[in-house]
Amino acid sequence: MAISSFLESQPQAQYALRMLGLGRPVRRQFDFNTVYNEYLGRLGQMQQPGQAIPDLKFEDFLNEYPFMQQYQALSPQQRGFYPGSMVGRSARFLNY
């Protein structure tokens, strides 16, 4: 089985591969189920009654998905940054 056919049959693998290109803080904000449900919703919006299923591959959807724009739109607290704090993020989670 060629890697391309494997990736086409395994959306989780495509997602994991795409996530490798993003930084760890960005990856932490997105999960597969949410992104995949958005993909299915997009397919549903594109579907016209009586027409064939739209030809939008998950890989193409991931390539145009605005990961960075959505991440940058989050507040610093949602991204895990607490301005003015003397304690690092990992240490805060140990104390709460």
Secondary structure, 3 states (H helix, E strand, C coil): CCHHHHHHHCHHHHHHHHHCCCCHHHHHCCCHHHHHHHHHHHHHHHCCCCCCCCCCCHHHHHHHCCHHHHHHHCCCCCCCCCCCCCCCHHHHHHHC
